[in-house]
Every structure is written in structure tokens, then in C-alpha cells.
């Protein structure tokens, strides 16, 4: 009798140990099949989207006297989203949408004419813009699911949703400082546009843009010299 009970118990134990083993094999096969699915989104997949930050400094000089800038302070800050669609291993197209704030910090000297001849302790013109930029990307070499090395040819346009003229008057015996901000400048161009190029590797890129449109509009185009058209700086991808 004891032998019969021992054999029955041993059989039940073997059956219980066999059931998890069969379940484990089924799960393993299911996981392997799922891992073989191809993703369509990624740095080097068909479609890729990511945020980025950028800063470009104003480079060059105005077309004439009266608009000398403080270089190193004059520049444009950008934050946006980039959408890329891969056509082939070597070619892609894309579209950016971004916010950009451009500041021209004016040097205070005897030649100053923009926007007035009055000299202040500090003064700058600022443009807050929404910009769109289309690009054609040329990729270099083969790579895995990574951005790699590339050259972008750019065409961009924007809408100036806000413009301002800030100036700070020098301190006097009775006033420590006086700051004034004039907004909605009618003499500033509201629809800038231009071209450019971007050379990048992974997250980091060097970018240069050239503005084709004029800084000023209407009669101000004849009254003021054209401000520098070049912007040169860096972009950092956020992905």
C-alpha cells in the first residue's frame, strides 16, 4: 500500500513540474516573435521627430554707418520641433517649427542713427517670431538607427508676432535709472525669410542662415542702413 501511495505522489509531482515548463516555452516563443517587428520611427527610421535648442550670433556689419552693433550680445535664441522623413539611406527631407527671439544690441556712439540719434546707457531692438523651415538632408555613410553625419540645405520664413525697442537712460542726480520699452514697431519687417545650411553629427550641429528680406519696411528702408544679414551658431538636438 505504501508503495502505491509513493508512486501516485511521485506522478502528481512530475505532472506539476511539467506544466510550468510548457508555459515557459510558449512565452519564450511569443517574446521572440514580438522582438522581430520592425519599428518605423527612430533617428534613422522612416520618420523621426524631436525637439531642439539653438543660438546663432549676428555676424557682419550694417550696410552703412549709424547701426553699429554690440557683437557677442546680438543674436537669436531658438527652441523648436524638427520632423524628418527619410527617402533613402542618403537622402531625407524635413520641416521645422520654432519660436525665435532675435536681439540687436546697439552700440552707443556719435554715428548712431537707428532708430534715433539719441544715446542711451543701453539699447536694443528685439523681434519675437514664429518660424518655419524646410530642409533637404544629405547623409554621409552607412549607420545604424542613429542620426550620423549630415548636411542640411535650408529655406526658412517667419512671422514677427512682437517687436520692441528697449532703452535705458543714464543715471542722474535724482534718478538712478529709467527704462522704457516701445512695442509694435511699425518700421520693422514683419515677414522675414532666407536660406541657410546646417552641418551636423548626432545631436550637435553648426548652422548658418542668411536673411534675404529687409530689416526695415516702408520709408525706414531709405532712412536706416540694413542690419547684418548673417546668423552663425550651434544647435543641440533633444532626443
C-alpha positions as CSV (number, residue, x, y, z in Angstrom):
1,X,0.0,0.0,0.0
2,X,2.8,2.4,0.9
3,X,4.5,1.7,-2.5
4,X,1.2,2.5,-4.3
5,X,0.9,5.8,-2.5
6,X,4.5,6.7,-3.2
7,X,4.1,6.0,-6.9
8,X,0.9,8.1,-7.1
9,X,2.5,11.1,-5.3
10,X,5.6,10.9,-7.5
11,X,3.4,11.0,-10.6
12,X,1.4,14.1,-9.3
13,X,4.7,15.9,-8.6
14,X,6.1,15.2,-12.0
15,X,2.9,16.5,-13.7
16,X,3.0,19.7,-11.7
17,X,6.7,20.3,-12.6
18,X,6.0,19.7,-16.3
19,X,3.1,22.3,-16.6
20,X,5.3,25.4,-15.9
21,X,7.9,24.2,-18.3
22,X,5.4,24.0,-21.1
23,X,4.1,27.5,-20.2
24,X,7.6,28.9,-20.2
25,X,8.4,27.6,-23.7
26,X,5.2,29.2,-25.1
27,X,6.0,32.6,-23.6
28,X,9.6,32.4,-24.9
29,X,8.3,31.8,-28.4
30,X,5.8,34.8,-28.1
31,X,8.6,37.2,-26.9
32,X,10.9,36.3,-29.8
33,X,8.2,36.9,-32.4
34,X,7.4,40.3,-30.9
35,X,11.1,41.3,-30.9
36,X,11.4,40.7,-34.7
37,X,8.8,43.5,-35.5
38,X,10.4,46.4,-37.4
39,X,10.0,50.0,-35.9
40,X,9.1,52.8,-38.3
41,X,10.1,55.6,-36.0
42,X,13.7,56.4,-34.8
43,X,16.7,58.6,-35.6
44,X,17.4,56.7,-38.9
45,X,13.9,55.2,-39.5
46,X,11.3,56.4,-42.0
47,X,10.0,59.1,-39.7
48,X,11.7,60.9,-36.8
49,X,10.6,63.9,-34.7
50,X,12.5,65.7,-31.9
51,X,12.9,69.0,-30.0
52,X,16.0,71.1,-30.3
53,X,17.6,74.3,-28.9
54,X,19.8,76.8,-30.8
55,X,21.6,80.0,-30.6
56,X,23.1,82.0,-33.5
57,X,25.1,85.1,-33.3
58,X,24.7,88.1,-35.6
59,X,27.7,88.2,-37.9
60,X,28.9,91.0,-40.2
61,X,28.2,94.7,-40.3
62,X,25.4,97.0,-41.3
63,X,25.2,98.3,-44.9
64,X,26.2,101.8,-43.8
65,X,27.0,104.0,-40.7
66,X,24.5,104.6,-38.0
67,X,23.8,101.0,-36.9
68,X,26.9,99.6,-35.2
69,X,26.1,96.5,-33.0
70,X,27.5,95.0,-29.9
71,X,28.8,91.7,-31.3
72,X,28.7,88.8,-28.8
73,X,25.4,90.1,-27.4
74,X,23.4,90.5,-30.6
75,X,21.9,87.1,-31.7
76,X,18.9,84.8,-31.9
77,X,17.7,82.2,-29.5
78,X,15.6,79.3,-30.8
79,X,13.5,76.4,-29.5
80,X,11.5,74.2,-31.8
81,X,10.5,70.8,-33.1
82,X,12.1,69.1,-36.1
83,X,10.3,66.5,-38.3
84,X,12.4,64.3,-40.6
85,X,11.2,61.9,-43.3
86,X,13.8,59.5,-44.8
87,X,13.6,59.0,-48.5
88,X,16.7,56.7,-48.8
89,X,19.8,55.9,-46.9
90,X,21.5,59.0,-48.2
91,X,18.6,61.4,-48.6
92,X,15.9,62.9,-46.3
93,X,13.5,65.9,-46.2
94,X,12.1,67.7,-43.2
95,X,10.2,70.6,-41.7
96,X,10.9,72.6,-38.5
97,X,8.5,74.8,-36.5
98,X,10.1,77.0,-33.9
99,X,10.0,80.1,-31.7
100,X,12.9,82.5,-32.3
101,X,13.8,85.7,-30.4
102,X,16.3,88.0,-32.3
103,X,18.0,90.8,-30.5
104,X,20.1,93.7,-32.0
105,X,22.1,95.4,-29.2
106,X,23.0,98.9,-30.5
107,X,26.4,100.5,-29.8
108,X,26.1,104.0,-28.4
109,X,28.4,106.3,-30.4
110,X,28.4,109.5,-32.4
111,X,27.3,107.8,-35.6
112,X,24.2,106.2,-34.1
113,X,21.0,106.7,-36.3
114,X,18.9,103.6,-35.6
115,X,16.2,104.1,-34.5
116,X,17.2,107.6,-33.3
117,X,20.4,109.6,-32.8
118,X,19.9,109.8,-29.0
119,X,22.5,107.9,-27.0
120,X,21.5,105.8,-24.0
121,X,23.2,103.7,-21.4
122,X,21.7,100.5,-23.0
123,X,19.6,100.0,-26.1
124,X,18.4,97.1,-28.2
125,X,15.7,96.1,-30.8
126,X,14.0,92.7,-30.3
127,X,11.9,90.6,-32.6
128,X,9.8,87.6,-31.3
129,X,9.0,85.3,-34.2
130,X,7.3,82.1,-35.2
131,X,9.4,80.5,-38.0
132,X,9.0,77.5,-40.3
133,X,12.0,75.9,-42.1
134,X,12.1,73.3,-44.8
135,X,15.3,71.3,-45.4
136,X,16.9,68.7,-47.7
137,X,19.3,66.4,-45.8
138,X,22.3,64.7,-47.4
139,X,23.6,61.9,-45.2
140,X,27.2,60.7,-45.2
141,X,28.0,56.9,-45.0
142,X,26.0,54.0,-43.6
143,X,24.9,53.8,-40.0
144,X,22.5,52.0,-37.7
145,X,19.5,53.6,-36.0
146,X,21.4,56.9,-35.4
147,X,21.4,60.4,-36.8
148,X,25.0,60.1,-38.1
149,X,26.8,62.8,-40.1
150,X,24.7,65.1,-42.4
151,X,24.4,68.3,-44.4
152,X,21.1,70.2,-44.5
153,X,20.2,72.8,-47.1
154,X,17.7,75.2,-45.6
155,X,14.9,77.6,-46.6
156,X,13.0,79.5,-43.9
157,X,10.4,82.1,-43.3
158,X,8.8,83.7,-40.3
159,X,6.2,86.0,-38.8
160,X,7.1,88.7,-36.3
161,X,4.4,88.4,-33.7
162,X,6.1,91.0,-31.5
163,X,8.7,93.8,-31.8
164,X,10.1,96.1,-29.2
165,X,12.6,98.9,-28.7
166,X,14.2,99.0,-25.3
167,X,16.4,101.7,-23.9
168,X,17.8,102.7,-20.5
169,X,18.7,106.3,-19.8
170,X,21.8,107.2,-17.9
171,X,21.5,107.9,-14.2
172,X,21.1,111.4,-13.0
173,X,21.4,113.1,-9.6
174,X,17.7,112.5,-8.9
175,X,17.0,109.3,-10.9
176,X,19.1,106.1,-10.6
177,X,17.9,104.8,-13.9
178,X,14.9,105.0,-16.3
179,X,13.9,102.1,-18.6
180,X,11.5,102.4,-21.5
181,X,10.1,99.7,-23.8
182,X,8.3,100.7,-27.0
183,X,6.3,97.8,-28.6
184,X,4.7,97.2,-32.0
185,X,7.4,98.9,-34.1
186,X,5.8,99.8,-37.5
187,X,9.2,100.4,-39.2
188,X,10.3,96.7,-38.6
189,X,9.7,94.0,-41.2
190,X,7.0,91.5,-40.1
191,X,7.7,88.7,-42.7
192,X,11.4,87.8,-42.7
193,X,12.7,84.9,-44.9
194,X,16.0,83.5,-46.0
195,X,18.2,80.5,-46.8
196,X,21.0,78.6,-44.9
197,X,22.9,75.4,-44.3
198,X,23.5,73.1,-41.3
199,X,26.4,70.7,-40.8
200,X,25.8,68.1,-38.0
201,X,26.8,64.9,-36.3
202,X,24.4,63.3,-33.9
203,X,22.8,65.8,-31.5
204,X,25.1,68.7,-32.3
205,X,25.1,70.9,-35.4
206,X,26.7,74.1,-36.7
207,X,24.2,76.3,-38.6
208,X,24.4,79.4,-40.7
209,X,21.5,81.4,-42.0
210,X,21.3,84.3,-44.4
211,X,18.3,86.7,-44.4
212,X,17.1,87.7,-47.8
213,X,14.4,90.1,-46.6
214,X,15.0,93.6,-45.4
215,X,15.1,94.5,-41.7
216,X,13.0,97.7,-42.1
217,X,9.9,98.4,-44.1
218,X,8.4,101.4,-45.9
219,X,10.3,104.8,-45.7
220,X,12.5,103.3,-43.0
221,X,14.4,101.3,-45.6
222,X,15.7,104.5,-47.1
223,X,16.3,106.2,-43.8
224,X,18.2,103.4,-42.0
225,X,21.1,101.2,-43.1
226,X,20.4,97.5,-43.5
227,X,21.3,95.5,-40.4
228,X,23.7,92.5,-40.7
229,X,22.1,89.6,-42.6
230,X,24.2,86.6,-41.3
231,X,23.5,84.4,-38.3
232,X,26.0,81.7,-37.3
233,X,25.8,79.4,-34.3
234,X,25.0,76.0,-32.8
235,X,22.0,73.7,-32.4
236,X,21.5,70.9,-29.8
237,X,19.0,68.1,-30.5
238,X,16.9,66.9,-27.6
239,X,16.2,63.2,-28.1
